[in-house]
């Protein structure tokens, strides 16, 4: 079965609101093994919406239309579907009564315009909406399944999971299932990852493999369509193990894992504590580390040492070292890491110093030059980077790279 999603709303078309419901529906359809062929966004224009519905009817067996079911004049979905399908609308007194009771419970007067939401397509199954006043509708017509759902995410998701999905499964429309997983890497560019995985990317016989870039990370998404979830996951795991073998040392996690949570897992495993000293990142790494619940078990604190005076006073970086090598240098980064460890009483210290720009660079140390140092029970290391991009891009890459270096440091030390 081929499906199409039509999202209704000028706010979505203009980018004033993020279309999170389309993503939710795409993921749920994939789990049911239903092929999603198109996603269309249409503004609050009856003629254009009617045209979009007619086009969808010509190329999909399931059309899911979201939004435009409210009580105001710009809520045009019911009328547009009625016109596109040549199916009349009828007043559903049961729906009308539910709307009245909802307003009574809220002790608010009901505007008469809300009764527009009691108009349903003749022959449609009404999907009762416990979260709002706009019911969903499900209509089978001439081999096509047309589903109308309210736009607010909470209402849509409640109706889909509670009403639509069980109905689809009960009708036997979900003959296969699609499962996916994402392997997350850092430290390699997308082109390098694609080169290493070239044959896997080209072979979609049992599992489709694609690469995606997300804030400096390269994600490898594996997707398989099979008669059962167990078979799809088995196929994915076979390819995932090969990806991890080829990209050993760069795959830090799967699924919802993040660099901070991957680091947290290893810090907890080793019973380590962490202190950080940040210059160009100005606390960004500390913020990332503490984004993980329970981070107080291992993160003791940090110093934002922008000025050289602060590096000297708070981290004991020697004046002679600053004068000879400059604040942005390998020795200073290591001294900052040791100072952070000492000042915080942590067994692992991180030091980050660099030039985020747009000014401050020189021929020998251009904008984007960053030194990241780690010191702790597994020795001391310092890494010299040259990041490209604007100020925020350099800062983000620096903080994430520090996390990645820490992850590799812990991974190597813990074995």
MIKETOR-176094 format. One line per field, with one value per residue (C-alpha): residue in one letter; x negated, y, z negated. Coordinates in steps of 0.02 Angstrom, whole numbers, plus 50000, padded with zeros to 5 digits. Layout:
% MIKETOR-176094
aa <- c(A ...) $
x <- c(X ...) $
y <- c(Y ...) $
z <- c(Z ...) $
//
This chain:
% MIKETOR-176094
aa <- c(X X X X X X X X X X X X X X X X X X X X X X X X X X X X X X X X X X X X X X X X X X X X X X X X X X X X X X X X X X X X X X X X X X X X X X X X X X X X X X X X X X X X X X X X X X X X X X X X X X X X X X X X X X X X X X X X X X X X X X X X X X X X X X X X X X X X X X X X X X X X X X X X X X X X X X X X X X X X X X X X X X X X X X X X X X X X X X X X X X X X X X X X X X X X X X X X X X X X X X X X X X X X X X X X X X X X X X X X X X X X X X X X X X X X X X X X X X X X X X X X X X X X X X X X X X X X X X X X X X X X X X X X X X X X X X X X X X X X X X X X X X X X X X X X X X X X X X X X X X X X X X X X X X X X X X X X X X X X X X X X X X X X X X X X X X X X X X X X X X X X X X X X X X X X X X X X X X X X X X X X X X X X X X X X X X X X X X X X X X X X X X X X X X X X X X X X X X X X X X X X X X X X X X X X X X X X X X X) $
x <- c(50000 49937 49975 49967 49971 50052 50016 50134 50088 50012 49905 49823 49801 49713 49605 49688 49719 49622 49712 49677 49836 49776 49619 49722 49838 49692 49612 49774 49815 49642 49670 49829 49735 49837 49736 49744 49723 49759 49774 49864 49892 50036 50086 50261 50326 50479 50444 50262 50305 50443 50319 50188 50314 50366 50184 50153 50303 50222 50058 50089 50207 50198 50208 50179 50233 50182 50242 50380 50516 50542 50695 50627 50654 50475 50508 50549 50506 50681 50754 50605 50610 50797 50774 50627 50717 50891 50952 51076 51048 51177 51205 51161 51262 51158 51001 51094 51150 50972 50911 51047 51002 50817 50857 50975 50840 50720 50858 50839 50973 50966 50954 51077 50933 50873 51021 50931 50823 50975 50981 50921 50907 51055 51006 50849 50798 50788 50632 50676 50546 50520 50391 50487 50648 50603 50641 50542 50623 50585 50669 50652 50701 50668 50514 50444 50426 50439 50396 50428 50335 50324 50160 50107 49976 50050 50222 50155 50041 50178 50299 50170 50108 50277 50391 50309 50164 50270 50397 50262 50190 50364 50397 50235 50164 49997 49928 49744 49647 49503 49373 49227 49080 48948 48764 48684 48505 48389 48216 48237 48314 48465 48362 48240 48380 48462 48297 48273 48453 48464 48522 48649 48722 48743 48823 49003 49050 49080 49047 49041 48891 48882 48773 48837 48743 48805 48706 48536 48586 48608 48754 48770 48954 48997 49173 49249 49421 49470 49621 49587 49500 49383 49324 49301 49199 49094 49049 49008 48896 48795 48754 48733 48597 48503 48520 48452 48307 48258 48280 48205 48159 48280 48453 48497 48676 48842 49017 49046 48866 48776 48594 48631 48726 48589 48460 48572 48584 48394 48363 48487 48413 48238 48296 48210 48243 48220 48171 48158 48069 48141 48084 48157 48305 48356 48443 48520 48436 48492 48669 48663 48595 48729 48869 48869 48977 48871 48715 48681 48611 48459 48453 48379 48370 48281 48189 48222 48050 48059 47929 47748 47763 47898 47793 47652 47756 47885 47788 47607 47552 47375 47346 47187 47285 47416 47281 47177 47314 47468 47637 47686 47557 47524 47433 47568 47708 47620 47590 47774 47824 47710 47774 47955 47918 47826 47950 48104 48027 48068 47964 47989 47965 48004 47928 47995 47915 47933 47980 48166 48159 48206 48053 47898 47814 47638 47542 47471 47634 47781 47962 48023 47861 47907 47807 47897 47803 47848 47756 47800 47763 47729 47599 47606 47650 47668 47752 47726 47876 47914 48102 48193 48351 48417 48391 48534 48481 48303 48365 48486 48354 48230 48348 48405 48227 48177 48315 48262 48079 48135 48243 48095 47980 48098 48133 47948 47911 48054 48019) $
y <- c(50000 50172 50321 50509 50640 50809 50938 51088 51259 51419 51427 51263 51320 51481 51399 51488 51319 51156 51009 50878 50779 50731 50656 50560 50491 50445 50345 50257 50214 50139 50029 49965 49928 50055 50146 50335 50405 50590 50725 50883 51046 51158 51328 51377 51388 51281 51267 51215 51092 51013 50997 50918 50790 50743 50721 50613 50504 50468 50404 50334 50210 50295 50484 50556 50738 50834 51003 51120 51039 51183 51298 51453 51506 51457 51277 51211 51027 50954 51054 51024 50836 50837 50925 50819 50655 50717 50658 50767 50827 50788 50851 50723 50762 50642 50742 50906 50847 50797 50971 51052 50944 50987 51173 51143 51050 51194 51317 51416 51473 51379 51486 51427 51412 51258 51161 51162 51028 50914 50907 50736 50652 50541 50361 50405 50323 50460 50454 50523 50648 50644 50784 50915 50966 50914 50730 50631 50543 50386 50353 50206 50250 50165 50073 50225 50258 50442 50489 50662 50706 50865 50962 50982 50846 50781 50760 50683 50559 50506 50471 50384 50267 50238 50229 50230 50110 49973 49992 49974 49820 49746 49764 49674 49822 49809 49658 49698 49803 49924 49944 50064 50102 50238 50216 50380 50424 50570 50616 50567 50670 50606 50574 50464 50367 50343 50283 50154 50093 50109 49931 49934 50097 50020 49857 49872 49689 49657 49826 50004 50104 50294 50428 50588 50735 50806 50947 50877 50696 50573 50456 50291 50244 50062 50017 49849 49796 49619 49509 49526 49647 49508 49474 49659 49683 49528 49598 49767 49692 49596 49757 49858 49740 49762 49953 49953 49841 49955 50116 50050 50192 50314 50239 50307 50250 50197 50265 50397 50391 50558 50603 50666 50507 50397 50489 50475 50287 50268 50392 50296 50129 50185 50277 50435 50617 50762 50944 51060 51222 51311 51466 51482 51366 51472 51332 51244 51078 51087 51120 50968 50856 50911 50886 50704 50667 50612 50702 50767 50593 50624 50808 50913 51083 51195 51358 51479 51555 51682 51805 51758 51828 51699 51561 51609 51640 51500 51365 51402 51421 51494 51670 51612 51479 51605 51726 51597 51492 51603 51564 51459 51321 51141 51178 51297 51175 51041 51161 51209 51025 50994 51151 51097 50926 51001 51141 51029 50879 50774 50629 50684 50861 50940 51100 51190 51347 51418 51560 51557 51716 51811 51909 51863 51749 51759 51671 51544 51526 51564 51576 51401 51347 51248 51143 51012 50925 50781 50727 50585 50407 50349 50481 50652 50694 50854 50875 51017 51059 51183 51202 51292 51394 51543 51579 51470 51331 51331 51331 51187 51083 51116 51060 50905 50860 50874 50753 50635 50638 50604 50458 50381 50413 50323 50183 50149 50161 50050 49920) $
z <- c(50000 50047 49934 49947 49809 49841 49706 49704 49638 49703 49546 49599 49778 49726 49594 49448 49366 49371 49448 49315 49354 49529 49453 49325 49460 49574 49434 49388 49568 49588 49436 49519 49680 49778 49912 49896 50072 50048 49916 49969 49874 49927 49863 49808 49986 50029 50215 50191 50054 50161 50304 50190 50128 50306 50356 50202 50244 50412 50341 50167 50086 49915 49894 49720 49707 49551 49489 49545 49438 49318 49302 49392 49574 49622 49567 49739 49737 49716 49859 49974 49948 49975 50141 50198 50159 50207 50037 49940 49763 49630 49455 49321 49166 49060 49100 49070 48899 48852 48901 48794 48644 48661 48650 48504 48409 48440 48384 48543 48665 48830 48987 49119 49241 49146 49215 49384 49308 49301 49492 49549 49719 49759 49725 49627 49465 49332 49225 49053 48993 48804 48813 48912 48998 49177 49211 49336 49483 49581 49748 49867 50044 50211 50151 50063 49877 49828 49649 49576 49416 49311 49323 49140 49109 48946 49025 49185 49098 48976 49119 49227 49090 49010 49162 49333 49309 49227 49368 49502 49416 49393 49580 49621 49715 49625 49717 49686 49564 49579 49443 49434 49323 49327 49291 49238 49281 49248 49308 49491 49632 49727 49884 49788 49706 49876 49948 49811 49829 50019 50054 49911 49973 50146 50087 50030 50051 49865 49785 49850 49789 49799 49718 49636 49562 49397 49312 49356 49328 49470 49441 49533 49547 49579 49634 49675 49734 49690 49651 49464 49347 49289 49466 49505 49347 49386 49557 49482 49348 49476 49570 49409 49348 49511 49503 49325 49377 49521 49421 49260 49142 49223 49187 49015 49004 49079 49083 48950 48886 48886 48861 48685 48639 48716 48610 48458 48478 48479 48337 48231 48280 48228 48073 48136 48100 48221 48213 48363 48405 48556 48648 48824 48786 48634 48540 48690 48652 48471 48529 48642 48505 48383 48510 48455 48301 48153 48215 48040 48000 48108 48161 48021 48106 48228 48252 48395 48415 48555 48492 48462 48285 48249 48325 48206 48050 48065 48157 48109 48291 48279 48344 48430 48525 48583 48639 48732 48815 48811 48734 48884 48878 48833 48668 48608 48650 48548 48404 48406 48401 48252 48167 48191 48119 47970 47933 47948 47862 48014 48077 48259 48322 48491 48559 48713 48786 48960 49077 49120 49224 49322 49263 49165 49291 49361 49502 49379 49281 49396 49339 49298 49215 49058 48934 48829 48688 48574 48418 48301 48246 48423 48462 48544 48724 48825 48993 49117 49227 49364 49375 49515 49502 49406 49221 49160 49277 49209 49030 49062 49153 49012 48874 48967 49014 48832 48787 48926 48872 48694 48754 48846 48698 48579 48703 48724 48539 48483 48618) $
//
